[in-house]
Structures are given as structure tokens and as C-alpha cells.
Amino acid sequence: DISSILPPPRAMYLNEAKASSPLDLLRPLGLFLALIINGIETFAHVVFQEVLLVFLVIQRDLSSTLVPSILCSSSLLFANTSLPSSDISSILPPPRAMYLNEAKASSPLDLLRPLGLFLALIINGIETFAHVVFQEVLLVFLVIQRDLSSTLVPSILCSSSLLFANTSLPSSDISSILPFLVQYATVAMKVLTYSTLYTFTFCLSNQIVGIEEDSINKPDRPLVKGYGGPRKYLWARFVVSSIVYLSVGYYFNCFLYSALWQVCTVCHNVLGGARLWVVKNTVMMLGTITMFQACAAMAMVHPTNMILWCAYYGITTFMLIALQDIRDVEGDLFVGRRTLPIVLGDTVTRAYLAVGFALTVPIFHVVLMHLARSSYILTAIDIVHGLMMASVALRIMFKRGKKEDHRS
């Protein structure tokens, strides 16, 4: 009941009875605004408590740390800098011709020029900060764009299906729909944030160590083109993003899965485990399992058959992930990797993958879909799934070449 979310009194926003007039339909808007105001107040309260805690912790040491530091820096500045004259223009750093005249103020308006300089400095700082943020966001997108369909999209679908399948849907009354929408939006934002960091930490480290390989296999990747600067800055981004990722995992109650994925990322990329197909496929399997388990944790829904679903997709990923290695044989040979197509050969690998994708259809139905009641929807899912897997299997065997293998 949405009224149970609010602290008393709640009669100001909602009536237990149905809307008796058109104005009653506006009451959910009042509730929504009240929730926003309450959130802002809570945030301000938390910030104040943290600032107060900082002050209480350090108050006894201010005289031996902060005060001497201020006195030291001030005395060094005054002792080693030529003191300006009384003219206000000499206090400001160059260039100052745009704002101040070397001569004394000839009119009262000239006294406002320092304020103009101060505002210009603030605006320049804001523009610089916005530019840096935009560049970093753009770099994140360029690094992860190829992997969104295999990480972000499945994560959103998984968490959404878990919520809709395991949550009692509200009635048509708008006041009862609002808390479900708030819950869904909250989970979606969590999954979006977590999945972006999940993908970025892996892809960034993978592309850092694979610049030479990508210059052959994927020359359009951002790091090959020089985005992000030298490697030391890229590694610094990886360390920072990993810390943020683990912190977000802890805050979203899925730290175990984020920590396991971080270990897999280091083993796969930093320690060179990707050179062996067994290690690479195992890491991809664990990545699939941790991704879906984290979605369940963020949605706060834990169905009894979740482990079965994760196991199915994890094992399927282990068996079939070699499809993405067929297109990269040239670059993998250059850096000394031992992927499945290199170990078994192109023809054997294609036959193995074609059979594997075809077999996923009956296995998927027997292992997972038997839990559902027979229906037209279930039959439609089986038909669509079968057509998709059959098209992939046929493409693997008859559509060859880098571009075609990438599409497959």
C-alpha cells in the first residue's frame, strides 16, 4: 500500500477511498513531490551528519595541523612574493587588460571589472570540468559500445523479468501503481550503473593489453586510435573504475559477484589468461553467472530456479563463446593466443559450433521451459528460438570471412 511508505500524517496526500473528483487525481503528484522533498531533506541531513562527524573527529587537532599549515603557507607567500601596490589592478594575475586598466579607476563602473574577472574564471572552470566529464563519458561509451548487447541489455531484461514475474502487479488505480514504478525505476538505475561498470572495467583492461592485437583485428577501437592518452593514464582509469565498481557492488548488495568478476577480469586480462581458450571460456562462463546473479540481488528477488537458469547460460557460454574467436584468428596468432579455432582448426570449430547452437533449442526447452505450463506463448518462444539458432548455425557453416563472422 503506497500510503504505508509515507510517515504519518498521510491524509494530506491520499484518501483511502477512490477519487471522488477530478482534483483527487492530482494527489499522486503531491505524493511524488513529497517523496522528492523527503529525499532532498534526507540527503542534506546525511551530508550534515558526515560534516559534523569530520569536525568532531579532528577538532582537537586543528591547532596543531590546520592552523600551522595556514600560517606556514601564508608566511612563505608573503616572504617570497613582491607585495603589490595599493592599486587593485596589480593584485590580479595577467592577463588583466581585458578587465582592468593600468590607470586608476576613472569611473565607478571600473570597480566592477574584478568581479567580471572572477565570474570569467568561474565560468572557465565550469566549462573545463564539463569538457573533462564529457570526454570521460565518451571514452566509456566508445570502449563498451560493442558489448552492450551482451551485458547491459541482458541485465536489464533479466532484472525486469524477475521483478514482473515475482512481484504482485498493482491494480489499475494510479495511486497503487506509483510505488511499483518507483521500485522498477530504482532497480533499473542500479542495473544500468552496475552493468556499465561491469562492462567498462573488463573491456578497458582487455583493450589496454590488446592494443597491438586490436590494431590487426579491430583497428576501429578507441584505444588503437589513441583515445584516452598513454597507457599509464588508461591503467589509472582501470584502477579507479575498479574501485568504484567494487564500491557500487557493495552498496547494491552484490559485492560477492562484483569481487568475483574483478578477479576474473584480472586473471583474464592482466595476467594473460585470455591466451588459453580454457581460461578464457571459463572466465566468460563465470562472468555470465555473476552478471545474472547480481541482477537478482539488485532486484531483491531470488527465485528457486535462478541457479538453474544461470547454470544453463553459463555452460552455454563456455561451450559456444569460441564463435567470437573465429574472426580474430589472425590477430590471435600474432600475439600467441591458443583459442579454440587455432587449436582445433577452422573447419572442425565451425562444425562443432553449428551443432552446438542447433542443440541449444531442445536443451533449452527440456532444461528450462518444462517449468512453464504449455501455452501458445511457450510454443512461439520455441519457434523463434529455433529459427534464430538455425540461422546462426547455417551462417557459421556457409557465411565466412571477418565481416560475416562478426555478424554471426
Beta strands, then each sheet from edge to edge (+ up, - down):
end
